[in-house]
Amino acid sequence: MESTAAPDPTAPAAAPGVPPRPARALPHLGAGAAALARACHPAPTAAVTVLATALAAAWGRGAGTALVAAAVLTGQLSVGWSNDAVDRRRDLAADRRDKPLVTGAVRTPVVAAAAACALLLCVPLSLACGLAAGLAHLTGVAAAWAYNLGLKRTLLSWLPYALAFGLLPALVTLGLPGQPWPPPWLLGAGALLGVGAHAANVLPDIEADLAAGVRGLPQRLGPRGARVLAAPALLTASALLVLGPAAGPGLLGWAGLAVTGGLGVLVLLPGPAGRLPFLGVLGLAGADVALLLLRGTPG
């Protein structure tokens, strides 16, 4: 027999013909979903997904572009959520109020389950892009998980970034007819872009990371050393992207190299660590991404 809940004597009676108000659980569900979305590191997740999708569209993946986008999105979601779940205790100790797990807006089991589900989806979506392409992408995702699970605290903290960014073009090219690997200059540019992105990502939080015992390569080098690591890596990536293609640099390539050179000088100028060098590193990374899209053809 179907049971009915007892009426709440404190609830106001509904007017005739007016449906009852929806349950209060819906706003909480919406707030929880929003908090879960914030826990996935939305900015880098979106940036890497858009980059991979743009490369797939520009390099002729056609209808397969949607698969590339889905594979990269689920991989990035799994990495972002696992990062916040693993770092919860450290973020609590640092009182990171920008983290949903610290404020209690979402619970750790929910974030961990979301990371696992995203990873489970990433595997078939990646392999659907082609066996070789999928394995290349899953290698990059595994490297990012290894970073979250402990490599971030070691001198090898740069390696997962180099692998993940270096193999990203392979997800696209290995799904093309003939399954070609990206040329060496493109693999090298991607890896160097990853190293530069790693240094730029930790630059604002180096002191807090050191206090929490996170001693990756940029943290050990300090703010000035991290800038010295980032700038040459990104400048070398720029040079590879401009000089690597068989078509030659062209006016656009030389202009891009001039812009990145100027940003590199800005980053390396002596002086106290501040917002300007960090913005310069981000500008360098952005310019390299633009060069990758405009100049980084797989041929």
C-alpha positions as a LaTeX table, in Angstrom:
\begin{tabular}{lrrr}
\hline
Residue & $x$ (\AA) & $y$ (\AA) & $z$ (\AA) \\
\hline
Met1 & 0.00 & 0.00 & 0.00 \\
Glu2 & 1.36 & 3.41 & $-0.89$ \\
Ser3 & 2.07 & 5.54 & 2.18 \\
Thr4 & 1.48 & 9.28 & 2.40 \\
Ala5 & 3.44 & 11.69 & 4.54 \\
Ala6 & 1.65 & 13.33 & 7.45 \\
Pro7 & 0.74 & 16.96 & 6.80 \\
Asp8 & 2.89 & 19.65 & 8.40 \\
Pro9 & 0.66 & 21.62 & 10.76 \\
Thr10 & 3.01 & 24.62 & 10.59 \\
Ala11 & 2.87 & 24.92 & 6.79 \\
Pro12 & 0.55 & 27.62 & 5.42 \\
Ala13 & $-2.43$ & 26.32 & 3.52 \\
Ala14 & $-2.28$ & 26.68 & $-0.24$ \\
Ala15 & $-4.85$ & 28.91 & $-1.85$ \\
Pro16 & $-7.51$ & 27.11 & $-3.89$ \\
Gly17 & $-6.27$ & 26.39 & $-7.40$ \\
Val18 & $-2.66$ & 27.39 & $-6.57$ \\
Pro19 & $-0.09$ & 24.57 & $-6.76$ \\
Pro20 & 2.09 & 24.04 & $-3.67$ \\
Arg21 & 5.55 & 25.58 & $-3.59$ \\
Pro22 & 8.37 & 23.32 & $-4.80$ \\
Ala23 & 10.45 & 21.56 & $-2.18$ \\
Arg24 & 13.41 & 23.42 & $-0.77$ \\
Ala25 & 15.80 & 20.69 & $-1.96$ \\
Leu26 & 15.98 & 22.12 & $-5.46$ \\
Pro27 & 17.85 & 25.33 & $-4.53$ \\
His28 & 20.27 & 23.24 & $-2.48$ \\
Leu29 & 20.82 & 20.92 & $-5.42$ \\
Gly30 & 21.49 & 23.91 & $-7.65$ \\
Ala31 & 23.94 & 25.40 & $-5.17$ \\
Gly32 & 25.68 & 22.04 & $-4.82$ \\
Ala33 & 26.00 & 21.68 & $-8.58$ \\
Ala34 & 27.46 & 25.18 & $-8.83$ \\
Ala35 & 29.95 & 24.39 & $-6.05$ \\
Leu36 & 30.90 & 21.15 & $-7.78$ \\
Ala37 & 31.51 & 23.07 & $-10.99$ \\
Arg38 & 33.79 & 25.52 & $-9.14$ \\
Ala39 & 35.77 & 22.61 & $-7.71$ \\
Cys40 & 36.77 & 21.35 & $-11.17$ \\
His41 & 39.18 & 24.28 & $-11.77$ \\
Pro42 & 36.87 & 25.69 & $-14.46$ \\
Ala43 & 39.28 & 28.17 & $-16.05$ \\
Pro44 & 42.07 & 25.71 & $-16.99$ \\
Thr45 & 39.50 & 22.99 & $-17.73$ \\
Ala46 & 37.76 & 25.25 & $-20.22$ \\
Ala47 & 41.02 & 26.61 & $-21.68$ \\
Val48 & 42.54 & 23.18 & $-22.42$ \\
Thr49 & 39.23 & 21.86 & $-23.80$ \\
Val50 & 38.80 & 24.87 & $-26.10$ \\
Leu51 & 42.41 & 24.59 & $-27.28$ \\
Ala52 & 42.09 & 20.89 & $-28.13$ \\
Thr53 & 38.74 & 21.45 & $-29.84$ \\
Ala54 & 40.16 & 24.31 & $-31.91$ \\
Leu55 & 43.15 & 22.20 & $-32.95$ \\
Ala56 & 40.88 & 19.31 & $-33.95$ \\
Ala57 & 38.67 & 21.60 & $-36.02$ \\
Ala58 & 41.64 & 23.34 & $-37.66$ \\
Trp59 & 43.49 & 20.12 & $-38.44$ \\
Gly60 & 40.61 & 18.34 & $-40.17$ \\
Arg61 & 39.09 & 16.02 & $-37.59$ \\
Gly62 & 35.63 & 16.92 & $-38.94$ \\
Ala63 & 32.87 & 15.12 & $-37.03$ \\
Gly64 & 35.53 & 13.64 & $-34.75$ \\
Thr65 & 36.08 & 17.09 & $-33.27$ \\
Ala66 & 33.15 & 16.55 & $-30.91$ \\
Leu67 & 34.73 & 13.33 & $-29.64$ \\
Val68 & 38.04 & 15.10 & $-29.05$ \\
Ala69 & 36.23 & 17.82 & $-27.11$ \\
Ala70 & 34.34 & 15.30 & $-24.98$ \\
Ala71 & 37.45 & 13.25 & $-24.24$ \\
Val72 & 39.49 & 16.28 & $-23.22$ \\
Leu73 & 36.65 & 17.78 & $-21.17$ \\
Thr74 & 36.08 & 14.61 & $-19.15$ \\
Gly75 & 39.82 & 14.17 & $-18.64$ \\
Gln76 & 40.21 & 17.74 & $-17.42$ \\
Leu77 & 37.20 & 17.44 & $-15.13$ \\
Ser78 & 38.66 & 14.31 & $-13.56$ \\
Val79 & 41.99 & 16.05 & $-13.01$ \\
Gly80 & 40.46 & 19.20 & $-11.53$ \\
Trp81 & 38.09 & 17.38 & $-9.16$ \\
Ser82 & 40.77 & 14.93 & $-8.02$ \\
Asn83 & 43.11 & 17.86 & $-7.33$ \\
Asp84 & 40.65 & 19.50 & $-4.95$ \\
Ala85 & 39.76 & 16.19 & $-3.27$ \\
Val86 & 43.43 & 15.29 & $-2.68$ \\
Asp87 & 44.34 & 18.81 & $-1.51$ \\
Arg88 & 41.40 & 19.25 & 0.87 \\
Arg89 & 43.43 & 19.02 & 4.10 \\
Arg90 & 46.08 & 21.42 & 2.82 \\
Asp91 & 43.45 & 23.86 & 1.60 \\
Leu92 & 41.69 & 23.68 & 4.98 \\
Ala93 & 44.94 & 24.43 & 6.79 \\
Ala94 & 45.54 & 27.40 & 4.50 \\
Asp95 & 41.89 & 28.55 & 4.91 \\
Arg96 & 41.38 & 28.68 & 1.14 \\
Arg97 & 37.92 & 30.23 & 1.14 \\
Asp98 & 37.90 & 30.11 & $-2.67$ \\
Lys99 & 37.69 & 26.31 & $-2.48$ \\
Pro100 & 34.17 & 24.83 & $-2.23$ \\
Leu101 & 35.47 & 21.91 & $-0.16$ \\
Val102 & 36.84 & 24.35 & 2.42 \\
Thr103 & 33.63 & 26.35 & 2.72 \\
Gly104 & 31.52 & 23.20 & 2.91 \\
Ala105 & 29.57 & 24.08 & $-0.23$ \\
Val106 & 30.18 & 20.54 & $-1.48$ \\
Arg107 & 31.34 & 17.38 & 0.29 \\
Thr108 & 34.55 & 15.48 & $-0.40$ \\
Pro109 & 32.82 & 12.16 & $-1.31$ \\
Val110 & 30.77 & 14.01 & $-3.94$ \\
Val111 & 33.88 & 15.56 & $-5.52$ \\
Ala112 & 35.78 & 12.26 & $-5.39$ \\
Ala113 & 32.85 & 10.42 & $-7.00$ \\
Ala114 & 32.60 & 13.08 & $-9.71$ \\
Ala115 & 36.33 & 12.69 & $-10.44$ \\
Ala116 & 35.96 & 8.92 & $-10.72$ \\
Cys117 & 32.91 & 9.18 & $-12.99$ \\
Ala118 & 34.65 & 11.69 & $-15.25$ \\
Leu119 & 37.69 & 9.42 & $-15.51$ \\
Leu120 & 35.51 & 6.41 & $-16.35$ \\
Leu121 & 33.86 & 8.40 & $-19.13$ \\
Cys122 & 37.20 & 9.70 & $-20.37$ \\
Val123 & 38.54 & 6.22 & $-21.14$ \\
Pro124 & 35.96 & 5.11 & $-23.78$ \\
Leu125 & 35.66 & 8.65 & $-25.18$ \\
Ser126 & 39.42 & 8.82 & $-25.68$ \\
Leu127 & 39.62 & 5.38 & $-27.29$ \\
Ala128 & 36.71 & 6.30 & $-29.57$ \\
Cys129 & 39.04 & 8.94 & $-31.07$ \\
Gly130 & 41.24 & 6.06 & $-32.29$ \\
Leu131 & 43.32 & 3.55 & $-30.35$ \\
Ala132 & 46.65 & 5.34 & $-30.72$ \\
Ala133 & 45.10 & 8.77 & $-30.19$ \\
Gly134 & 43.21 & 7.56 & $-27.13$ \\
Leu135 & 46.25 & 5.95 & $-25.55$ \\
Ala136 & 48.25 & 9.15 & $-26.08$ \\
His137 & 45.54 & 11.20 & $-24.38$ \\
Leu138 & 45.09 & 8.75 & $-21.51$ \\
Thr139 & 48.85 & 8.85 & $-20.92$ \\
Gly140 & 48.59 & 12.61 & $-20.46$ \\
Val141 & 45.59 & 12.25 & $-18.13$ \\
Ala142 & 47.46 & 9.61 & $-16.09$ \\
Ala143 & 50.41 & 12.00 & $-15.82$ \\
Ala144 & 48.12 & 14.74 & $-14.49$ \\
Trp145 & 46.66 & 12.35 & $-11.89$ \\
Ala146 & 50.21 & 11.38 & $-10.87$ \\
Tyr147 & 50.91 & 15.08 & $-10.33$ \\
Asn148 & 47.88 & 15.39 & $-8.06$ \\
Leu149 & 48.75 & 12.24 & $-6.12$ \\
Gly150 & 52.28 & 13.25 & $-5.20$ \\
Leu151 & 54.60 & 14.32 & $-8.03$ \\
Lys152 & 53.66 & 17.95 & $-7.35$ \\
Arg153 & 55.79 & 17.74 & $-4.19$ \\
Thr154 & 58.95 & 16.59 & $-5.98$ \\
Leu155 & 61.61 & 17.90 & $-8.33$ \\
Leu156 & 59.75 & 16.10 & $-11.11$ \\
Ser157 & 56.66 & 18.30 & $-10.73$ \\
Trp158 & 57.25 & 19.68 & $-14.25$ \\
Leu159 & 57.16 & 16.25 & $-15.93$ \\
Pro160 & 53.37 & 15.62 & $-15.86$ \\
Tyr161 & 52.77 & 19.05 & $-17.41$ \\
Ala162 & 55.34 & 18.38 & $-20.12$ \\
Leu163 & 53.79 & 14.99 & $-20.93$ \\
Ala164 & 50.18 & 16.15 & $-20.87$ \\
Phe165 & 50.73 & 19.27 & $-22.99$ \\
Gly166 & 53.23 & 17.56 & $-25.28$ \\
Leu167 & 50.83 & 14.72 & $-26.08$ \\
Leu168 & 47.76 & 16.91 & $-26.57$ \\
Pro169 & 48.47 & 17.46 & $-30.31$ \\
Ala170 & 48.88 & 13.68 & $-30.69$ \\
Leu171 & 45.26 & 13.16 & $-29.65$ \\
Val172 & 44.30 & 15.12 & $-32.76$ \\
Thr173 & 46.86 & 13.95 & $-35.34$ \\
Leu174 & 46.76 & 10.24 & $-34.47$ \\
Gly175 & 43.07 & 10.27 & $-35.35$ \\
Leu176 & 43.75 & 11.61 & $-38.86$ \\
Pro177 & 44.08 & 9.33 & $-41.91$ \\
Gly178 & 47.39 & 7.50 & $-41.70$ \\
Gln179 & 47.61 & 8.19 & $-37.96$ \\
Pro180 & 50.63 & 10.52 & $-38.19$ \\
Trp181 & 52.51 & 11.54 & $-35.06$ \\
Pro182 & 52.96 & 15.29 & $-34.61$ \\
Pro183 & 56.36 & 16.46 & $-35.87$ \\
Pro184 & 59.10 & 16.69 & $-33.20$ \\
Trp185 & 59.02 & 20.50 & $-33.12$ \\
Leu186 & 55.32 & 20.42 & $-32.26$ \\
Leu187 & 55.77 & 17.81 & $-29.53$ \\
Gly188 & 58.63 & 19.86 & $-28.10$ \\
Ala189 & 56.67 & 23.10 & $-28.22$ \\
Gly190 & 53.74 & 21.48 & $-26.42$ \\
Ala191 & 56.00 & 20.06 & $-23.71$ \\
Leu192 & 57.72 & 23.42 & $-23.16$ \\
Leu193 & 54.35 & 25.17 & $-23.06$ \\
Gly194 & 53.38 & 22.74 & $-20.29$ \\
Val195 & 56.52 & 23.49 & $-18.28$ \\
Gly196 & 55.91 & 27.22 & $-18.63$ \\
Ala197 & 52.25 & 26.80 & $-17.67$ \\
His198 & 53.30 & 24.83 & $-14.57$ \\
Ala199 & 55.62 & 27.61 & $-13.40$ \\
Ala200 & 53.01 & 30.29 & $-14.15$ \\
Asn201 & 50.30 & 28.35 & $-12.33$ \\
Val202 & 52.22 & 28.11 & $-9.05$ \\
Leu203 & 53.88 & 31.54 & $-9.20$ \\
Pro204 & 51.24 & 33.42 & $-7.13$ \\
Asp205 & 51.11 & 30.70 & $-4.42$ \\
Ile206 & 54.76 & 29.75 & $-3.95$ \\
Glu207 & 55.06 & 30.98 & $-0.35$ \\
Ala208 & 51.81 & 29.26 & 0.70 \\
Asp209 & 52.88 & 26.05 & $-1.06$ \\
Leu210 & 56.23 & 26.01 & 0.73 \\
Ala211 & 54.51 & 26.54 & 4.08 \\
Ala212 & 52.28 & 23.53 & 3.30 \\
Gly213 & 55.22 & 21.33 & 2.34 \\
Val214 & 54.66 & 21.39 & $-1.42$ \\
Arg215 & 58.17 & 21.55 & $-2.84$ \\
Gly216 & 57.88 & 21.10 & $-6.57$ \\
Leu217 & 60.55 & 22.48 & $-8.88$ \\
Pro218 & 59.15 & 26.06 & $-9.15$ \\
Gln219 & 58.62 & 26.26 & $-5.38$ \\
Arg220 & 62.22 & 25.21 & $-4.73$ \\
Leu221 & 63.45 & 27.81 & $-7.21$ \\
Gly222 & 61.45 & 30.57 & $-5.53$ \\
Pro223 & 59.48 & 33.38 & $-7.24$ \\
Arg224 & 62.45 & 34.73 & $-9.19$ \\
Gly225 & 63.66 & 31.27 & $-10.18$ \\
Ala226 & 60.17 & 30.23 & $-11.27$ \\
Arg227 & 60.05 & 33.22 & $-13.60$ \\
Val228 & 63.45 & 32.25 & $-14.99$ \\
Leu229 & 62.12 & 28.74 & $-15.56$ \\
Ala230 & 58.89 & 29.89 & $-17.22$ \\
Ala231 & 60.20 & 32.56 & $-19.57$ \\
Pro232 & 62.87 & 30.54 & $-21.45$ \\
Ala233 & 60.54 & 27.53 & $-21.71$ \\
Leu234 & 57.76 & 29.64 & $-23.23$ \\
Leu235 & 60.16 & 31.60 & $-25.46$ \\
Thr236 & 61.68 & 28.38 & $-26.79$ \\
Ala237 & 58.16 & 27.05 & $-27.44$ \\
Ser238 & 57.47 & 30.25 & $-29.39$ \\
Ala239 & 60.60 & 29.78 & $-31.49$ \\
Leu240 & 59.68 & 26.17 & $-32.28$ \\
Leu241 & 56.16 & 27.14 & $-33.28$ \\
Val242 & 57.42 & 29.90 & $-35.56$ \\
Leu243 & 60.48 & 28.23 & $-37.08$ \\
Gly244 & 59.29 & 24.60 & $-37.07$ \\
Pro245 & 56.66 & 24.51 & $-39.84$ \\
Ala246 & 58.00 & 23.77 & $-43.32$ \\
Ala247 & 56.16 & 26.79 & $-44.74$ \\
Gly248 & 58.55 & 29.14 & $-42.95$ \\
Pro249 & 57.86 & 31.86 & $-40.39$ \\
Gly250 & 56.09 & 34.44 & $-42.53$ \\
Leu251 & 55.15 & 37.90 & $-41.34$ \\
Leu252 & 52.69 & 36.57 & $-38.77$ \\
Gly253 & 55.27 & 34.25 & $-37.27$ \\
Trp254 & 57.92 & 36.96 & $-36.93$ \\
Ala255 & 55.36 & 39.29 & $-35.37$ \\
Gly256 & 54.41 & 36.61 & $-32.84$ \\
Leu257 & 58.04 & 35.99 & $-32.01$ \\
Ala258 & 58.58 & 39.71 & $-31.45$ \\
Val259 & 55.60 & 39.86 & $-29.07$ \\
Thr260 & 56.73 & 36.85 & $-27.07$ \\
Gly261 & 60.29 & 38.20 & $-26.96$ \\
Gly262 & 59.06 & 41.45 & $-25.45$ \\
Leu263 & 56.98 & 39.61 & $-22.87$ \\
Gly264 & 59.99 & 37.45 & $-22.02$ \\
Val265 & 62.10 & 40.52 & $-21.30$ \\
Leu266 & 59.31 & 41.84 & $-19.05$ \\
Val267 & 59.20 & 38.60 & $-17.07$ \\
Leu268 & 62.98 & 38.46 & $-16.63$ \\
Leu269 & 63.50 & 42.08 & $-15.59$ \\
Pro270 & 65.08 & 42.21 & $-12.11$ \\
Gly271 & 62.88 & 43.39 & $-9.30$ \\
Pro272 & 60.57 & 42.10 & $-6.56$ \\
Ala273 & 58.09 & 39.35 & $-7.30$ \\
Gly274 & 54.72 & 40.88 & $-8.01$ \\
Arg275 & 51.69 & 40.78 & $-10.22$ \\
Leu276 & 53.44 & 42.22 & $-13.30$ \\
Pro277 & 55.86 & 39.29 & $-13.84$ \\
Phe278 & 53.00 & 36.85 & $-13.30$ \\
Leu279 & 50.87 & 38.64 & $-15.87$ \\
Gly280 & 53.85 & 38.63 & $-18.22$ \\
Val281 & 54.16 & 34.85 & $-17.88$ \\
Leu282 & 50.45 & 34.45 & $-18.56$ \\
Gly283 & 50.80 & 36.72 & $-21.59$ \\
Leu284 & 53.66 & 34.59 & $-22.88$ \\
Ala285 & 51.61 & 31.41 & $-22.43$ \\
Gly286 & 48.65 & 33.01 & $-24.20$ \\
Ala287 & 50.83 & 34.14 & $-27.10$ \\
Asp288 & 52.23 & 30.62 & $-27.43$ \\
Val289 & 48.72 & 29.17 & $-27.53$ \\
Ala290 & 47.82 & 31.65 & $-30.27$ \\
Leu291 & 50.92 & 30.65 & $-32.24$ \\
Leu292 & 50.02 & 26.99 & $-31.78$ \\
Leu293 & 46.59 & 27.62 & $-33.27$ \\
Leu294 & 47.86 & 29.84 & $-36.09$ \\
Arg295 & 51.18 & 28.21 & $-36.93$ \\
Gly296 & 51.16 & 24.73 & $-35.41$ \\
Thr297 & 49.91 & 22.76 & $-38.40$ \\
Pro298 & 50.58 & 19.05 & $-38.05$ \\
Gly299 & 52.43 & 18.86 & $-41.36$ \\
\hline
\end{tabular}
